[in-house]
Amino acid sequence: MSEAALSTHTAEFLKRRHGAWIAGRHETDGLDGELDVLDPASERAIAKVGLGSAAHVDRAVAAARKALSGPWARLTPDERTRLMLRYAELIESRAEQFTEIAVLDNGMPWALGQSTAAFCAVFLRYYAGWTSKIAGQTLPSTAHGKRPDELFAYTVREPIGVVGAITPWNYPFGMEILKIAPVLATGCTLVLKPAEQAPLAGLLLGELALEAGIPEGVFNVVVGLGEVAGAALAAHPGVDKVAFTGSTEVGRLILKAAAGNLKKVSLELGGKSPVVIFPDADLAQAIPGAGMAAFMLQGQNCVCGSRLFVHEKVADAVAEGLAQFARSLPVGPGMEKTNMIGPVISAEQRGRIEGFLQSAEQQGARALAGGKRLDRPGYFIPPTVYAGCSADMRVVREEIFGPVVAMQTFGDDDLETIARRANDTVYGLS
């Protein structure tokens, strides 16, 4: 799809000058320069976004705190529900734009991008149902020698306050709505710092929230570098909670920064998940299932099934079938709707993945499919299958965040032994 074929909504959005989205307005003064937003499939700039500074984070937090005690606080749960449902409907009405932005901003295949608007709407509607279900308790008490019927004790659940959300680039709309929806349902307010590699989704979600009737200042967006805007948000004394999804290394830094005012913190970090194929498996289903577990979204997801354990009785058949499956997946720009594997997010990420590929070769793994970048514009790494892997190899031990699966074998049906091998990782598992 050429840029000329983009929907009107998308074309206009990409041409706009984007700054920090604070209290319902784009702020373009005092920015730390501009960022070219690149289409990972072509390496061409598709938009420009202003980089927010620590000062923009200050203003966004102030706007969120003002909204926390303003009109937003006076809305009833039912009124919040209706606004969230209106927000979901508005997102669904922009399904074409959401697909196009998801594909251009992140590089994901068209079919995956098509699910974006529906995914966001489902989560908003789910959390919209919670606004009237958040309650405290009446508690029996015998304090000071009184009987339970002589005292009245109760708890009340109140909004935590201002939430700083820092989201990754691998599934921008989805990762952001997972933070936005519970914030809205609980009556909190939000400052979102989207990943600078894919910032457009967060800015669009901010604009549409205002259009849906959500008051100014409830939902603010500051695009900026992690070490500037992200660090300022994590350490800000006016932020009551930080919700982060991303790498384990950055998660550790956020935990330290949040200690200043004892913020509540939730972290969703890396993964190195196992897939196990036993000899009685239906290989016609198990092989493509294991393949898509590893290759979906170019392997750029924290539930990627990147460690494959296969019983030695079916190891040859699985290796051959998985290699054929990997080679059969069409690789190319997501705007070409038949492609199933898109580019990785950036030149930096492609280089990081290539380091793992080189390490695998040096440590004795055999590439049955893929193993090298594609010689074309865009950040393309083909689906890659390694056999002959052992537990000490980097491709087995470390999160790659690329379309790479490392195959190991096992020779008995001792479930405890297999479980130990599957769980032998520092990462959380899916």
C-alpha positions as CSV (number, residue, x, y, z in Angstrom):
1,M,0.0,0.0,0.0
2,S,1.4,3.4,-1.0
3,E,1.2,6.5,1.2
4,A,-1.3,7.8,-1.4
5,A,-3.6,4.9,-0.5
6,L,-3.7,5.6,3.2
7,S,-7.0,6.6,4.7
8,T,-7.7,10.3,5.1
9,H,-7.5,10.0,8.9
10,T,-4.1,8.4,8.8
11,A,-2.7,10.8,6.2
12,E,-3.8,13.8,8.1
13,F,-2.5,12.4,11.4
14,L,1.0,11.7,10.0
15,K,1.3,15.2,8.5
16,R,0.5,16.9,11.8
17,R,3.2,18.4,14.1
18,H,3.1,16.4,17.3
19,G,4.3,17.6,20.6
20,A,3.7,16.6,24.2
21,W,-0.1,16.0,24.7
22,I,-0.8,17.8,27.9
23,A,-4.3,18.8,29.3
24,G,-5.9,18.2,25.9
25,R,-3.4,20.2,23.8
26,H,-0.2,19.5,21.8
27,E,2.7,21.5,23.4
28,T,5.5,22.2,21.0
29,D,7.4,24.8,22.9
30,G,10.7,23.8,24.7
31,L,11.0,20.4,23.1
32,D,14.3,18.5,23.1
33,G,14.3,18.4,19.3
34,E,12.3,16.4,16.9
35,L,12.3,12.6,16.2
36,D,11.8,11.1,12.8
37,V,9.3,8.2,13.1
38,L,10.6,5.5,10.7
39,D,8.6,2.8,9.0
40,P,10.6,-0.3,9.8
41,A,9.7,-1.9,6.5
42,S,11.2,0.9,4.4
43,E,13.5,2.8,6.8
44,R,11.7,6.0,5.6
45,A,10.4,8.7,7.9
46,I,6.6,8.8,8.0
47,A,6.1,11.5,10.7
48,K,7.9,13.8,13.0
49,V,7.3,13.9,16.8
50,G,8.7,16.4,19.3
51,L,10.8,14.9,22.1
52,G,9.5,15.9,25.5
53,S,11.8,17.0,28.4
54,A,11.7,16.6,32.1
55,A,9.9,20.0,32.1
56,H,7.1,18.5,29.9
57,V,6.8,15.6,32.4
58,D,6.4,18.1,35.2
59,R,3.6,19.9,33.3
60,A,1.9,16.6,32.4
61,V,2.0,15.4,36.0
62,A,0.6,18.7,37.2
63,A,-2.2,18.4,34.7
64,A,-3.0,14.9,35.8
65,R,-3.0,15.9,39.4
66,K,-5.3,18.8,38.7
67,A,-7.7,16.5,36.8
68,L,-7.6,14.0,39.7
69,S,-9.4,16.4,42.0
70,G,-11.4,18.2,39.3
71,P,-14.4,17.1,37.1
72,W,-13.0,13.6,36.8
73,A,-13.2,13.1,40.5
74,R,-16.8,14.2,40.6
75,L,-18.0,11.7,38.0
76,T,-20.1,8.8,39.2
77,P,-18.9,5.2,38.3
78,D,-21.8,5.0,35.8
79,E,-20.6,8.2,34.1
80,R,-17.1,6.9,33.8
81,T,-18.5,3.7,32.3
82,R,-20.4,5.6,29.7
83,L,-17.3,7.6,28.7
84,M,-15.2,4.4,28.4
85,L,-17.8,2.8,26.3
86,R,-17.9,5.9,24.1
87,Y,-14.1,5.7,23.8
88,A,-14.3,2.1,22.7
89,E,-16.9,2.9,20.1
90,L,-14.8,5.7,18.8
91,I,-11.8,3.5,18.5
92,E,-13.8,0.9,16.6
93,S,-15.0,3.5,14.2
94,R,-11.3,4.3,13.4
95,A,-10.4,0.6,12.8
96,E,-8.8,1.4,9.4
97,Q,-6.6,4.1,10.9
98,F,-5.6,2.0,13.8
99,T,-4.5,-0.8,11.4
100,E,-2.5,1.5,9.3
101,I,-0.8,3.3,12.2
102,A,0.0,-0.1,13.9
103,V,1.6,-1.4,10.7
104,L,3.5,1.7,9.8
105,D,4.6,2.6,13.4
106,N,5.7,-0.9,14.4
107,G,6.1,-3.0,11.3
108,M,3.7,-5.7,12.3
109,P,1.8,-7.7,9.6
110,W,-1.5,-6.4,8.3
111,A,-3.5,-9.2,9.8
112,L,-2.2,-8.6,13.3
113,G,-2.7,-4.8,12.9
114,Q,-6.3,-5.5,11.9
115,S,-7.0,-6.9,15.4
116,T,-5.7,-3.7,17.1
117,A,-8.9,-1.7,17.3
118,A,-11.0,-4.6,18.4
119,F,-8.4,-5.6,21.0
120,C,-8.5,-2.0,22.5
121,A,-12.3,-1.9,22.5
122,V,-12.6,-5.2,24.2
123,F,-10.3,-4.2,27.0
124,L,-12.0,-0.8,27.5
125,R,-15.4,-2.5,27.7
126,Y,-14.2,-5.1,30.2
127,Y,-12.8,-2.4,32.5
128,A,-15.8,-0.2,32.0
129,G,-17.7,-2.9,33.8
130,W,-15.5,-2.6,36.8
131,T,-16.2,1.1,37.7
132,S,-19.2,0.1,39.8
133,K,-17.7,-3.0,41.2
134,I,-14.8,-1.4,43.2
135,A,-15.9,-1.4,46.8
136,G,-14.6,-1.5,50.4
137,Q,-15.8,-3.7,53.2
138,T,-17.7,-3.4,56.5
139,L,-15.5,-5.1,59.1
140,P,-16.3,-6.5,62.5
141,S,-14.3,-4.8,65.3
142,T,-13.8,-5.5,69.0
143,A,-11.5,-2.6,69.7
144,H,-11.4,-1.0,73.2
145,G,-13.5,-3.7,74.7
146,K,-16.5,-2.9,72.5
147,R,-18.8,-5.6,71.0
148,P,-19.0,-5.8,67.2
149,D,-22.5,-4.3,67.2
150,E,-21.2,-1.2,69.2
151,L,-18.6,-0.1,66.6
152,F,-18.8,0.7,62.9
153,A,-15.5,0.0,60.9
154,Y,-15.2,0.1,57.2
155,T,-12.7,0.4,54.4
156,V,-13.0,2.5,51.3
157,R,-11.1,2.0,48.0
158,E,-9.8,5.2,46.5
159,P,-7.9,5.9,43.3
160,I,-4.1,5.5,43.8
161,G,-3.7,8.9,42.0
162,V,-1.5,9.9,39.1
163,V,-0.1,6.8,37.2
164,G,3.0,7.0,35.1
165,A,2.8,4.4,32.3
166,I,5.9,3.5,30.3
167,T,5.1,1.2,27.4
168,P,7.2,-0.8,24.9
169,W,7.3,-0.6,21.1
170,N,6.4,-4.2,20.3
171,Y,2.5,-3.9,20.3
172,P,1.9,-0.2,20.8
173,F,-1.9,0.2,20.9
174,G,-2.4,-3.0,22.9
175,M,0.3,-2.4,25.5
176,E,-1.0,1.1,26.0
177,I,-4.7,0.3,26.3
178,L,-3.7,-2.3,29.0
179,K,-2.5,0.6,31.1
180,I,-5.1,3.2,30.1
181,A,-8.3,1.1,30.7
182,P,-7.7,0.2,34.4
183,V,-6.6,3.8,35.1
184,L,-9.9,5.2,33.7
185,A,-12.0,2.5,35.5
186,T,-10.5,3.3,38.9
187,G,-10.8,7.1,38.6
188,C,-7.0,7.6,38.4
189,T,-5.2,9.9,35.9
190,L,-2.4,9.1,33.6
191,V,0.9,10.3,32.1
192,L,1.9,7.9,29.3
193,K,5.5,7.7,28.0
194,P,5.3,5.5,24.9
195,A,8.4,4.0,23.4
196,E,10.1,6.5,21.2
197,Q,10.6,3.9,18.5
198,A,6.8,3.7,18.0
199,P,5.2,6.8,19.5
200,L,2.2,7.4,17.2
201,A,-0.3,5.0,18.8
202,G,-0.1,6.7,22.2
203,L,-0.6,10.2,20.8
204,L,-3.6,9.0,18.8
205,L,-5.1,7.3,21.8
206,G,-4.7,10.5,23.8
207,E,-6.5,12.6,21.2
208,L,-9.4,10.1,20.8
209,A,-9.8,10.0,24.6
210,L,-10.5,13.8,24.6
211,E,-12.8,13.4,21.6
212,A,-14.7,10.7,23.6
213,G,-15.4,13.2,26.3
214,I,-12.8,12.2,28.9
215,P,-11.8,15.5,30.6
216,E,-8.6,17.4,29.9
217,G,-5.7,16.3,31.9
218,V,-6.9,12.8,32.7
219,F,-4.8,11.3,29.9
220,N,-1.5,13.0,29.0
221,V,1.3,11.8,26.7
222,V,4.9,12.7,26.7
223,V,7.0,11.2,23.9
224,G,10.7,11.3,24.8
225,L,13.9,9.3,25.3
226,G,13.8,6.7,28.1
227,E,16.8,8.2,29.8
228,V,15.2,11.6,29.8
229,A,11.4,11.6,29.9
230,G,11.1,8.0,31.1
231,A,13.6,8.6,34.0
232,A,11.8,11.8,35.0
233,L,8.5,10.1,35.1
234,A,9.7,7.2,37.1
235,A,11.3,9.4,39.7
236,H,8.7,12.2,39.8
237,P,7.4,12.9,43.3
238,G,4.0,13.7,42.0
239,V,3.5,10.2,40.5
240,D,1.8,7.7,42.8
241,K,2.3,4.6,40.7
242,V,4.5,3.5,37.8
243,A,3.3,0.7,35.4
244,F,6.1,-0.5,33.1
245,T,6.3,-3.1,30.4
246,G,9.7,-3.6,28.8
247,S,13.1,-5.1,29.4
248,T,14.3,-6.5,32.7
249,E,17.3,-4.1,32.7
250,V,15.1,-1.0,32.5
251,G,12.7,-2.5,35.0
252,R,15.5,-2.6,37.6
253,L,16.2,1.1,36.9
254,I,12.6,2.0,37.3
255,L,12.3,0.1,40.6
256,K,15.3,2.1,42.0
257,A,13.9,5.5,40.7
258,A,10.5,4.8,42.2
259,A,12.0,4.3,45.7
260,G,12.2,8.1,46.3
261,N,8.6,8.5,47.3
262,L,7.8,4.8,47.7
263,K,5.6,4.7,44.6
264,K,3.6,1.6,43.9
265,V,5.2,-0.2,40.9
266,S,4.1,-3.0,38.6
267,L,6.6,-4.5,36.1
268,E,6.0,-6.7,33.2
269,L,9.4,-7.8,32.0
270,G,11.1,-10.2,29.7
271,G,10.5,-13.9,29.0
272,K,12.1,-17.0,27.6
273,S,9.3,-19.4,27.4
274,P,9.4,-23.1,26.6
275,V,7.3,-25.2,24.2
276,V,7.5,-29.0,24.7
277,I,6.6,-31.5,22.0
278,F,6.1,-35.2,23.1
279,P,6.2,-38.2,20.8
280,D,2.5,-38.7,20.7
281,A,1.8,-35.1,19.6
282,D,-0.2,-34.4,16.3
283,L,2.8,-33.0,14.5
284,A,0.5,-31.4,11.8
285,Q,-0.7,-29.1,14.5
286,A,2.3,-29.0,16.8
287,I,4.8,-27.8,14.2
288,P,3.0,-24.7,13.0
289,G,1.8,-24.1,16.6
290,A,5.4,-24.1,17.8
291,G,6.5,-22.0,14.8
292,M,4.0,-19.2,15.4
293,A,4.7,-19.3,19.1
294,A,8.2,-18.2,18.2
295,F,7.7,-16.1,15.1
296,M,4.5,-14.1,15.8
297,L,5.2,-10.4,15.7
298,Q,8.7,-11.3,14.6
299,G,9.3,-12.9,18.0
300,Q,9.1,-9.4,19.5
301,N,6.9,-10.3,22.4
302,C,7.5,-11.3,26.0
303,V,5.5,-14.6,25.7
304,C,7.6,-15.7,22.7
305,G,8.1,-19.5,22.7
306,S,11.8,-19.3,21.9
307,R,12.9,-22.5,23.6
308,L,11.6,-25.7,21.9
309,F,12.0,-29.0,23.7
310,V,11.3,-32.0,21.4
311,H,11.4,-35.7,22.2
312,E,14.2,-37.5,20.3
313,K,11.7,-39.9,18.7
314,V,10.2,-37.1,16.7
315,A,13.1,-34.6,16.7
316,D,14.0,-35.2,13.0
317,A,10.5,-34.8,11.8
318,V,9.9,-31.7,13.9
319,A,13.2,-30.1,12.8
320,E,12.5,-30.7,9.1
321,G,8.8,-29.6,9.4
322,L,9.6,-26.5,11.4
323,A,12.4,-25.5,9.0
324,Q,9.9,-25.9,6.1
325,F,7.3,-23.9,8.0
326,A,9.7,-21.1,8.7
327,R,10.8,-20.9,5.0
328,S,7.2,-20.9,3.9
329,L,6.1,-17.7,5.8
330,P,5.9,-14.7,3.5
331,V,8.3,-12.0,4.8
332,G,7.8,-8.4,3.8
333,P,6.1,-5.1,4.6
334,G,3.0,-5.3,6.6
335,M,1.2,-3.0,4.2
336,E,1.3,-5.9,1.7
337,K,-1.5,-7.9,3.2
338,T,-0.3,-11.4,2.3
339,N,2.9,-11.1,4.3
340,M,3.0,-12.9,7.7
341,I,6.4,-11.8,9.0
342,G,7.3,-8.1,9.0
343,P,10.5,-6.3,9.9
344,V,11.9,-5.9,13.4
345,I,11.5,-2.5,14.9
346,S,14.8,-0.8,14.2
347,A,18.4,-1.1,12.9
348,E,19.5,-1.3,16.6
349,Q,17.2,-4.2,17.3
350,R,18.2,-6.0,14.0
351,G,21.9,-5.6,15.0
352,R,21.2,-7.0,18.5
353,I,19.5,-10.1,17.0
354,E,22.4,-10.5,14.5
355,G,24.7,-10.7,17.6
356,F,22.6,-13.7,18.8
357,L,22.8,-15.3,15.4
358,Q,26.5,-15.0,15.3
359,S,26.8,-16.4,18.8
360,A,24.7,-19.4,17.9
361,E,26.9,-20.3,15.0
362,Q,30.0,-19.8,17.1
363,Q,28.7,-22.1,19.9
364,G,27.8,-24.9,17.5
365,A,24.1,-24.5,16.8
366,R,22.9,-25.5,13.3
367,A,20.7,-23.0,11.3
368,L,18.0,-25.1,9.6
369,A,16.2,-21.9,8.3
370,G,17.1,-18.2,8.3
371,G,20.2,-17.2,10.3
372,K,21.0,-14.0,8.3
373,R,19.3,-10.6,7.7
374,L,17.6,-10.2,4.3
375,D,19.4,-8.0,1.8
376,R,16.7,-5.5,1.1
377,P,15.4,-2.1,2.6
378,G,13.9,-2.5,6.0
379,Y,14.9,-4.3,9.2
380,F,14.2,-7.8,8.1
381,I,15.3,-10.9,9.9
382,P,13.7,-14.1,8.5
383,P,12.2,-16.8,10.8
384,T,15.2,-18.7,12.1
385,V,15.4,-22.2,13.4
386,Y,18.4,-23.6,15.3
387,A,18.9,-27.3,16.1
388,G,21.7,-28.9,18.1
389,C,21.3,-26.4,20.9
390,S,22.4,-26.8,24.5
391,A,21.3,-25.1,27.7
392,D,24.5,-23.0,28.0
393,M,24.1,-21.2,24.6
394,R,23.1,-17.5,24.5
395,V,20.2,-18.2,22.2
396,V,18.8,-20.5,24.9
397,R,19.7,-18.4,28.0
398,E,18.9,-14.9,26.9
399,E,15.8,-13.1,25.6
400,I,16.4,-12.4,21.9
401,F,13.2,-10.5,21.0
402,G,13.4,-11.7,17.4
403,P,12.1,-14.5,15.2
404,V,14.5,-17.1,16.5
405,V,13.7,-20.5,18.0
406,A,16.3,-22.8,19.6
407,M,15.6,-26.5,19.6
408,Q,16.8,-29.0,22.2
409,T,15.9,-32.7,22.6
410,F,15.0,-34.9,25.5
411,G,15.1,-38.7,25.6
412,D,12.6,-39.9,28.3
413,D,9.2,-39.2,29.6
414,D,10.2,-38.1,33.1
415,L,7.9,-35.1,33.5
416,E,9.9,-33.7,36.5
417,T,13.1,-33.7,34.5
418,I,11.5,-32.0,31.6
419,A,9.8,-29.4,33.8
420,R,13.1,-28.6,35.5
421,R,14.7,-27.9,32.1
422,A,11.7,-25.9,31.0
423,N,11.9,-23.8,34.2
424,D,15.7,-23.4,34.1
425,T,15.6,-19.7,33.3
426,V,15.8,-16.4,35.2
427,Y,12.7,-15.1,33.3
428,G,9.1,-15.4,33.9
429,L,7.3,-17.9,31.7
430,S,4.3,-18.2,29.5
